[in-house]
Amino acid sequence: MALATAIAGERSVVEAERRGRTELATTLFGGEEAPEEAERRTGRLGVSLGRVRTVLVADGPRGDQVAADAAAAYQGWSMRHAGRAVALLPTDELVPAATSADTSVVHAECAGGAAAVADAYRRAVRGCGLLAALDRRGAWVGEAELGVYAALLAQAAAGSGSAFVRWQLAPRLDHDERRGTELVTTLRAYLREGRRHRAACTALGVHANTLYQRLERITGLLGDDWRTPDRAFELELALRLLALRDRIGEG
């Protein structure tokens, strides 16, 4: 009876902690409360948001363990939100730990406070989506290490990325939508293969004549200068942004 009582007591403590962490994540990342109220509610749960210097997001089967281990190592707090594991850590000198090929980890710097924690969480989530889009699952990286892609994603989230894609690709996107053609796919493969016709035909699985016909239609839509180095670079950038947007999502 004493043992059963002790086990029941431990289970109730664990369940209370789980509910508290769920409430904490919803409060911080749900976007339904003002930062001041979030500060007060998380403070009652024993979490000092002002001390948070790193927000870690782990996406994958081992995410909970990774976040829990990081929280234990740095005396922080771990929780789950929207299917991902999150750790709030009072350090900006995080040492990467071992993970698995199916679990991606991204950490973002944070200045402390509810608003900064929520912003760092969103940046880290975008980073996890970026790793997935680049087929780099299993990586452990800081947001800054994602380099130019992180900057592009930040701009895309603000709306300018989609505007850039439309500016560069609108004629072909509209043509494909109206006629059910594959000019965008053709252009992507052609540029990716270094504008080598045979390699592009192999990648697309089409006859050489089909490729030439599509390239002629692309020239008719974009003008004769689309093959020049500067123009081709802009198109490749827009195509990569389009692919990232489709794989990560408009949001």
C-alpha positions, 0 to 999 in steps of 0.5 A: 500500500505504501509503495502504491501510494508513492507511485501514484504520488509520483505519477501525479507530479509527472502529470502536473508537470506535463500539463504545466509545460503544455500550458507554458508552450501554448501561452508562449507560442499560441499567440493568444496572449500579450507578452506581459500576461505570458510573462506572468503566467510562465513565472507562476510555473517557475520559468524565468523567460528573462534568463532565456538566451537560446531557444532550441527546437528538435523535430523528429522521433528523438526530439523529446529526448534531445530537448530534455537532455539540453534542458537538464544540461543547462538548467533550462525548461523543455516542452512540446508544441505543435508536434515539436520538442522545444527547450528554453535555455539560459545559455548562448554557448550551446554545445551540439550533442549527438542526434539521429538521422531522422531528428533535426535540431535548430537553435536560435539566439534570444534576448530574453522575455516572452516576445523574444522567446516567441520570435526565436521559436518561430525562427528555429521552426523555420530553420527545421523546415528549411533543413527538411526542404534541403534534405538535411534532416538529422543536422544540428545547427544554429540559425546563423549557420543556415546563412543566406537561406535563413535570410531568404526565409525571413524575407519570404515570411515577410512577403517579399520572397513571394513577390520576388518569385512572382516578379521572376516567374509569373509568366511561366507560372501563369502559363503552366496553370492555364495550359497544364504545361511544365515550363517551370519544371523544365527551366529548373532542370535545365538550369540545375543541369548547367544548361546541358541539353542531354543531362536535362533531357535525362533528368526530365525523361523527355526527348530532345525535341520536346526540350527544345520546344519547351525552351523556345516557349520559355524564351517567348515568355521571358525574352532572349536574355534569360540565358545570360549569367545575371538573369539565369542567377536571378531565375535560379534564386527564384526557383529555389525560393519557390521550391522552399516555399512549396516544401515548407509552406506559405506560412 
